[in-house]
Amino acid sequence: MRELDSWIEAGAIVRPHGIKGEVIADLKRDLLELVTENMEIRTTATKGGESYLLVERAREHHGRLIVKFRDVESVEAAEGLRGSTLWMTRGEIGALGDDRWFVQDILGIEVVTDEGERLGTLAEVMHMPANDVYVVRGDGGEILLPATEEVVREVDVEAGRMVVHLIEGLRRGAG
């Protein structure tokens, strides 16, 4: 059984906004409306180090979030947050619906076909316009799997296992 982290990667700070300490953040689509006043957000900087900030206010703007954190009062202070990764707790995000999971929870799980063939482990998730693509690496090399219902048949995060159906063209060496 896998232990799941309590902090979920939610997005990143893009840049300062204005001169009073606000920042523009790119958040995963489903999380935009969950950021509320007095919510604690963890940030990890690209240069190392982490901090915990309280949201003073937040509003959506053209698919991004404009956030004012308490005690970030200037454009210089906001600039210091540029590029930082934002994290939210599972408790504040809540449960995901059926057939949905957090990327960090499925990285490293074993991937097998519905015929019992071990393909390897899920090494990376590529976010593409049509759907995500799972990069599976194993003894036989790398295989790219579209994250669609037709291919992904079962995901058991706690057991660390994904069952997939290889449709024509996905088999190793194809193409």
C-alpha positions as CSV (number, residue, x, y, z in Angstrom):
1,M,0.0,0.0,0.0
2,R,1.4,3.4,-1.0
3,E,1.5,6.3,1.3
4,L,0.2,9.5,-0.3
5,D,1.7,12.9,0.3
6,S,-0.6,15.4,2.0
7,W,0.5,18.3,-0.3
8,I,-0.6,18.3,-3.9
9,E,1.2,20.3,-6.6
10,A,-1.3,22.9,-7.7
11,G,0.6,25.1,-10.1
12,A,3.2,27.8,-10.3
13,I,3.7,31.5,-9.9
14,V,4.3,33.1,-13.3
15,R,5.1,36.7,-12.4
16,P,4.2,39.7,-10.3
17,H,1.0,41.6,-11.1
18,G,0.9,45.3,-10.4
19,I,2.9,47.0,-7.7
20,K,1.1,46.0,-4.5
21,G,2.4,42.4,-4.1
22,E,0.0,40.5,-6.3
23,V,1.1,37.6,-8.4
24,I,-0.3,35.7,-11.4
25,A,-0.4,32.0,-10.9
26,D,-1.1,29.2,-13.4
27,L,-3.1,26.5,-11.5
28,K,-4.5,23.3,-12.6
29,R,-7.9,24.0,-14.0
30,D,-9.9,22.1,-11.4
31,L,-8.1,24.0,-8.6
32,L,-8.7,27.6,-9.6
33,E,-12.0,28.0,-7.7
34,L,-10.7,26.3,-4.6
35,V,-8.2,29.0,-3.6
36,T,-9.9,31.1,-0.9
37,E,-9.1,33.8,1.6
38,N,-7.0,32.6,4.6
39,M,-6.0,29.4,2.8
40,E,-2.4,28.3,3.5
41,I,-0.4,27.7,0.3
42,R,3.1,26.1,0.4
43,T,5.6,27.4,-2.1
44,T,8.8,25.9,-3.2
45,A,11.3,28.1,-5.0
46,T,13.3,27.2,-8.0
47,K,16.4,28.1,-6.1
48,G,15.5,25.9,-3.2
49,G,13.7,26.6,0.0
50,E,10.0,26.6,0.8
51,S,7.6,28.9,2.6
52,Y,4.0,28.9,3.7
53,L,1.9,31.8,2.7
54,L,-1.7,32.8,3.6
55,V,-4.0,33.9,0.8
56,E,-5.3,37.4,1.4
57,R,-7.5,37.4,-1.7
58,A,-7.7,35.6,-5.1
59,R,-9.6,36.1,-8.3
60,E,-9.6,34.3,-11.7
61,H,-8.4,36.3,-14.6
62,H,-8.3,34.8,-18.2
63,G,-7.8,31.3,-17.0
64,R,-5.2,32.2,-14.4
65,L,-5.4,33.3,-10.8
66,I,-4.3,36.7,-9.4
67,V,-3.3,36.1,-5.8
68,K,-2.4,38.5,-3.0
69,F,-0.6,36.8,-0.2
70,R,-0.5,38.3,3.3
71,D,2.8,40.0,4.0
72,V,3.8,40.2,0.3
73,E,3.4,44.0,-0.1
74,S,5.6,45.1,-3.0
75,V,6.4,44.2,-6.6
76,E,9.9,43.3,-5.3
77,A,8.5,40.8,-2.8
78,A,6.2,39.3,-5.4
79,E,9.2,39.1,-7.9
80,G,10.9,36.9,-5.3
81,L,8.1,34.3,-5.7
82,R,8.4,34.1,-9.5
83,G,8.7,30.5,-10.7
84,S,7.8,29.1,-7.3
85,T,5.7,25.9,-7.3
86,L,2.4,26.1,-5.4
87,W,1.1,23.3,-3.2
88,M,-2.3,22.8,-1.6
89,T,-3.3,20.2,0.9
90,R,-5.5,17.2,0.0
91,G,-8.0,18.3,2.6
92,E,-8.5,21.7,0.9
93,I,-8.8,20.1,-2.5
94,G,-11.2,17.4,-1.5
95,A,-11.7,14.1,-3.1
96,L,-11.5,13.7,-6.9
97,G,-14.3,12.1,-8.8
98,D,-14.2,8.6,-10.2
99,D,-11.5,7.8,-12.6
100,R,-9.4,10.8,-11.6
101,W,-6.2,11.0,-9.6
102,F,-3.3,13.3,-8.9
103,V,-0.3,12.9,-11.2
104,Q,2.1,12.6,-8.3
105,D,0.0,9.7,-7.0
106,I,0.4,7.6,-10.2
107,L,4.1,8.3,-11.0
108,G,6.1,5.2,-10.3
109,I,3.2,2.7,-10.4
110,E,3.5,-0.5,-12.3
111,V,1.8,-0.7,-15.7
112,V,0.6,-4.0,-17.0
113,T,-1.6,-5.0,-19.9
114,D,-5.0,-6.5,-19.5
115,E,-3.3,-9.7,-20.8
116,G,-0.9,-9.7,-17.9
117,E,2.2,-8.4,-19.7
118,R,4.4,-6.1,-17.5
119,L,5.2,-2.9,-19.5
120,G,7.2,-1.1,-16.8
121,T,6.5,1.9,-14.5
122,L,4.8,5.1,-15.2
123,A,7.7,7.6,-15.5
124,E,6.1,10.8,-16.7
125,V,2.8,12.4,-17.6
126,M,2.8,14.7,-20.7
127,H,-0.1,17.2,-20.7
128,M,-1.3,17.4,-24.3
129,P,-4.2,19.3,-25.8
130,A,-6.4,16.3,-26.6
131,N,-5.5,14.2,-23.5
132,D,-2.6,13.4,-21.2
133,V,0.0,10.9,-22.5
134,Y,1.6,8.4,-20.1
135,V,5.2,7.6,-20.6
136,V,5.9,4.1,-19.4
137,R,9.5,2.9,-19.1
138,G,10.5,-0.7,-18.7
139,D,13.1,-3.4,-19.7
140,G,11.8,-3.2,-23.3
141,G,12.2,0.5,-23.6
142,E,9.7,3.3,-23.5
143,I,6.0,3.3,-24.6
144,L,3.6,6.2,-24.9
145,L,0.0,5.6,-23.9
146,P,-2.8,8.0,-24.4
147,A,-4.7,8.5,-21.1
148,T,-8.1,7.6,-22.6
149,E,-10.8,5.2,-21.4
150,E,-10.1,3.0,-24.4
151,V,-6.5,2.4,-23.2
152,V,-6.5,2.9,-19.4
153,R,-8.7,0.2,-18.0
154,E,-8.0,0.4,-14.2
155,V,-5.9,2.4,-11.9
156,D,-5.4,1.3,-8.3
157,V,-3.3,4.0,-6.6
158,E,-3.1,2.3,-3.3
159,A,-1.8,-1.0,-4.8
160,G,0.5,1.0,-7.2
161,R,-0.9,-0.7,-10.3
162,M,-2.4,0.4,-13.7
163,V,-4.0,-2.0,-16.2
164,V,-4.0,-0.9,-19.8
165,H,-5.3,-2.2,-23.1
166,L,-2.9,-1.9,-25.9
167,I,-4.8,-0.9,-29.0
168,E,-3.2,-1.3,-32.4
169,G,-0.3,1.0,-33.0
170,L,0.7,1.2,-29.3
171,R,2.8,-1.9,-29.1
172,R,6.5,-1.5,-28.7
173,G,8.3,-1.0,-32.0
174,A,5.2,0.1,-33.8
175,G,5.5,3.1,-36.0
